[in-house]
Structures are given as C-alpha cells and as structure tokens.
Amino acid sequence: MYKIAVCVSGGGTNLQALIDRIEDGYLEDVSIVRVISNNPGVYALERAKAAGIEAVCVSPKDYEDRGEFNKALLEAVRGADPDLVVLAGFLVAIPPEMVEAYPDRIINIHPALIPSFCGKGYYGLKVHEGALARGVKITGATVHFVDAGLDSGPIILQKAVEVQNGDTPQILQKRVMEQAEWTILPEAVRLLSKGKVHIEGRITRIDAD
Ligand code: GAR
C-alpha cells in the first residue's frame, strides 16, 4: 500500500478529488493515512472524517513560535509514516526540516502554469487575480515536487485552461480546479505510486503506462 498524508488549509476540494479517485479505483493500492490542517474548523477536515480518514489540526496559534509549530507539523506528518506528503491547498510555507526529512517525497498543487504567477504572495485566489490583471489568455495548474524554495521544485504535471471574457478570480479559480487541478493531482499521485516519476536535476522524466 502506498501511503499518503494530505495537508490542507481550506475547503479541501483537491483532497476530495483524491478520496474520490481512491474510492472509484483509479488510484489502486493508495491510501490516505492522515489529513493535516493548519486551520481548525475547515471543511477539508469534515471531508476527511466523512471518508473515515484520521484528521488532525496543527494550528500555529497553539504554539509559541514558528519553530515550535514547524516541529509539531513535522511530528504530525512523521506520525502517519507516509510514502508521500501531498500539499492540497496547504497555504503554509513548508519548513526546511520537512523538506530535509522528505526529500523528493512532498508534492504541491499550484493553480497556475509555473513559472507564471507563483512564489511569494501567489496563493489561492491571489494567483487568479494576478493572471487576470496580467491579461493572460491561458492559465492552468501545476503539480510539482517541493524543494527548499517557493514553488521551485521539479514540475511533474501541468494542464492548461483558457481564460474567458468576463472571468472573475472566483470563476477562473473554479474552472482551473474543474478542468485541471482535480485531474492532475490524482494523476500525479498515481504516477508516483507506480514509481513512474524520475527526477533528473530540475526536470522530471515520466515513464509511459
Ligand atoms: C487550490 O486552488 C490550490 O491549487 C491552491 O489553493 C486552493 C485550495 O483549494 N493552492 C495554492 O495556491 C498553493 N500555493 P481546495 O482546499 O478546495 O483544494
């Protein structure tokens, strides 16, 4: 069994996409062993509980400083003993200790075509606000490995999505989720679970099925 821990901060629709793809058999021999949120009371935690998955909250507000929070976060991940850590809308800077503890074993879904609209300040709706303000005609989503930088690790999968007249950040966010994120995140987990993703420097090579 390929065990994944999923880190969330909000609504958890990407978590739901993983749950659904495990339930419908697309993800074989993959199990979500723990869901970790940095925010109490978010809907993602309810989704985990409804699917019978252990759900825990590690909130920075419960710790004296960032260092203590980072330790607790790493312990929450370690306690689940995952093969892979999936950041599915986890809006927290990943502590260097975590990257060191799980080299090439943390992935993130980002709601733009990296290297556009990524890095500092680009998260959630802000990404789509940036894309609309720049007037791009194509945006999309990216699944990438997490390294010591921000949105800078090797890219695993990307999918393009058209921007349409009249888009608001909210409308565009929904289209990017529906047409890209909910497809490529489970697909990346499937490829990784089958050992088909190889890192060569900053590049990934993916074996054909
Ligand atoms: C998603 O659009 C995800 O790509 C984004 O947050 C949203 C979470 O939605 N992540 C980032 O911006 C990371 N930089 P969800 O909670 O419904 O999955």
Residues whose N, C-alpha, C, O or C-beta is under 5 A from the ligand:
A	BS01	GAR	G10 G11 G12 T13 N14 L15 A88 G89 F90 I109 H110 P111 Y122 Y123 G124
